[in-house]
Amino acid sequence: MRQVLDDPMDAGAELKAELERRRRALAEVEEALRQWEASAADTPQREDSDFSTVSGREIRPVYTPLDRQAFDYTRDLGMPGEYPFTRGPYATMYRTRLWTKRLFSGFATAEETNERYKFLLARGQTGLSVAFDFPTLMGYDSDDPLCEGEVGKCGVAISSLADMETLFDGIPLDKVSVSMTINGPAIMLYCFLLVAAEKQGVGSDQVRGTIQNDILKEYMAQHAWIFPPRPALKVITDIFEWSSSHAPLFNTISISGYHIREAGATAVQELAYTLKNGFTYVEEGIRRGLDVDEFAPRLSFFWDVHNDFFEEVAKFRAGRRIWARHMKEIYGAQRPESWRLRTHAQTAGVTLTAQQPHNNIVRVAYQALAAVLGGTQSLHTNAMDETLALPTEAAVRIALRTQQILAFETGIPNTIDPLAGSYFVETLTDEMERDAEAIFSEIDELGGVVEGIENGYFQARIASAASRFQKEVETGRQTIVGVNEFLEDDEAEIEILRIDESAGESQRERLAKLRDERDQAAVDASLEKLGAAASNDQNLMPPMLDAVRAYATLGEIRSTLVNVYGRFKEPVAF
């Protein structure tokens, strides 16, 4: 290592000489680029591409040090596991621990889904991700007349603690991490899980997992809400408050860009809207009087992984850097754990095609690779048949093997953030960060996320992006293999999973038996206390846990809270 010069004049001369060397080096690159562009100018470009990302971002033909002149390693990258976490949230990443391999699974009844979970765990899956049917997502009991024909069709039907106990029968909830994709009635399903664990002898302080619980993106994209935004945010903050002391290992929210992207948003819209939702939840917690460093470490994120490989990698990296900077500089978090953005990722369901479904295996593999190179902590790989129906066991096995081959055969996990320093990837990361910050300012001008939801801002922007992409597919500007190019006249059919009406019949019988056998007076008393807590703006977790222990049903709890909070009606945004 060169010794530090003692003479300040010599040090100044050395610095000046170094700057001159850098200037000359960049000038040489600039001249080389100019000559290259001149020599390539007459070469005809391919006519089958406009050389932009899936999101419409124009991509230049080559990236050089000229694109990284303001690059500062410590400020922009740092080391893995250190601020600003661009290179990953943990110091040793996959060299110490591989990502959690989750497969989204749930269908028909709790008994049938329990069998599927045991099948997956026996084949190497390391965490469970619960898919609920539509009645459960909306907070209705399976025997509600509105649910006719929907029970168990797109996920598992869970109407009470009894169903949750069956769902995890024989699965130790202090050892297996459970992720639940539920939002409108998230607090209810969370309480079902905690009491089911309690019945196993597992305390709430031992339960590990994640509940999605991200209501803001429901209003923007997925539409599985119950209450209006403001009381819904209050309920989420109740969960933060109670869990910070009672369930310290549980991730109380998974702030989700997945559904925003699936609804048609671009990559940068997914990035910006999701992070802005996260900041809104942080603000709600602080407004409640919670110490940001007490609840922020349990916040996690959930990204979509679309087809544009490098755009997706850059999105993960930019997200970590933005979150770290805002949490430290704007929200005053002191603990590195509060700056660290941890994420689950899922390959993009919207990219799966009904045509030539075996192609979906290849799409999922590339998307999974992008997620791992982006530094995800948990990954769900879609099965090839999920665009047609819930996946078969054979399709699920291939999806799981895709992750295992990536983990154990490719060598990808051996080094941390291997794309760091790439002129292209670093430039794309910077551009996505810059564009996300511009969207934050636009949302702030509206008055914030809730105001944007109430006036239809997000819904209109996402719909516009979805419309643009669809037009590009229809005109051939975007190529979808097997859909608008490379078609086959005679496509082989694949076996799909079909759910009959027996799930609905079974659930109706279970609920009738539950209502006959439970202590109805205890149920009524617990629901009355829950309604009073909601009316008096108290934390709902303690009275709701008591209602669950009394075997109050999902629909009964939902109705009790709707009587206090009302329902949300979406604004017309078109």
Steps between C-alpha positions, in 0.01 A plus 500: 500500500637845406616698801316822580715792384618728779529813286154656440624649173613155383161355607319769303712432196434128529124558521510734204695243300250227595206714389676571173556125443130435559403782265724360227367148556139618465594702192647185348180308575293782354706498180483119477121516544471767231702290256300189583169681448623632165610154385174338614274771360460335159431154644127428471322434829270205559143579405344269762582718802485863607777441759306611805410323823163337562410821685588717202838630622731564201825302516816630336714256299802522732583639844845629599680683785352818353166393648655465845704820538326597825531148643611483862554144624433569867198721438340300218600141579682435823569147616232231523302531821608860551331832430357573243447121446508524121702178489270310734343524846738249663878488509553147374169450317462153343844380616351473848135432426319436175173674430184341644328289236127560517224378272163672515258222578145459616185346353168348596486415870748532784541120508601479132735796523662354812585192293656719228709685759638175638575389141698821438687495831604141440654605165714780630278807522616710795201728560126497436308768311123480543263576213145572619182470297309811398236484778778491759686786328185710532427396860190285437413163649486211257127451560409860415257503202734746322770230489307241302731335245817674625594295806845342470534587132798741500645408839418336830178584685562621858194614694601441861770398742391139447597524132838654587569224751432242230710688245812469717429169665832321545698804382694662789442875487815575698715331235328561166474859379153587371417779255133590456379699201207678659421869525146626570441250784872464578463565872240224522712235327804610701303437819386160368866407443618623839228311688559186288865521608386553859300176473825325396673640807691759296500852640454805281863593571610179323288523185694590185359617172343787314152633449452711190266748670566769234164668455622804305594294196157335514336835428754560225497165327353178643170626646464254790410758762231527767526832683582852375872591494524697823349243740686227310828678572399525866450123516841437342663729755327299776682194367835684501447619855392167648753289309801713590482359853306173454619358164851637441597233245198552275507734200182697556471632146633410157477820302414370159589622157401164355134572449570854380722355227257220418230763446712654224736748667849557365807395699564852628133548591515175697817621670373849581143417602613213721770697680266796545245264655775379732586852606130564566487201738812631675335840542188338644708311754689813603171692525374228738796579723702189418878514487590450134787270600256276687277414205693584180732196521196272459380667181572299187435539128365287217608564140379367169771359272403572140663401170746785450802347672726798572213737578387262773849466649535879506159537667605287798825692541342845466226406747748411772694824452193723503352332809825524694551867421143606585486297819828647622478858377125572501349276767795510739543127546819424690528122467646347181220242525252782431693610190518147360240415237431126507295351223302207371467465125265312273538433132245690293169319469389752239775379264377141501319399183222250439651443155798261501499481882831310513666827398403629845763275657768692311350840583488413869862381501628828354284702738624296797860570393425875489353485852808326639742734322287782641555364852161369614464331840208280400372379165184347359522348153174468312393167357461476124125433516396783735355709219251217442419382853648436840822301445523124493754320719713425193511867401577608856787253514658651188463849646677391817773315307561821303606672821705204618695482172563875524619463860717191471613460138562842346759652735297823510483515884880473538572872473303800620338741253705379199353767270629788717715740302337420169472829314155396378361364828630788709365758254162326493496490880570874515233579241236300685590670827477843336165424336356359822593816688321706234185290553528551878489876441194463278318301770598755766347775288170308508511495881633146541408140427154496660396814313631347177291189561188700583524704180592207273854615413668160539222305333512725192881489469513121526216458250680729254822297524308174456324637194830608343653155546193322362506718188867418451422128515211536257710699251796264534732755657526269801568137405336232714626161389211271415244783516578748223811331355623142456150355507410134467193365328475187713582566866518210744261526792627462856326356802359766734365488854123528523321590824143372518217624720576254781720760674201731539281220629768388747549854629128555553484179702807597707358842579162359599671255735720778643202721576315214666790405728650836603392714796279755325477724804880524512506582128239774538680652798837499322354665190332765711836583663665512159240744368541718808879505455457610138252772599733628772808501274676236709752245375302214345750221549413394859120487454534338159723224637233434761230483231711252304554286811122490538479374137331807359510466122671718244169637374374577847814696585485681166137604554575628849770733366305607190225623733756741649731586209269471199601385149716656230359603163759548229503837318435510126838574345429474126 
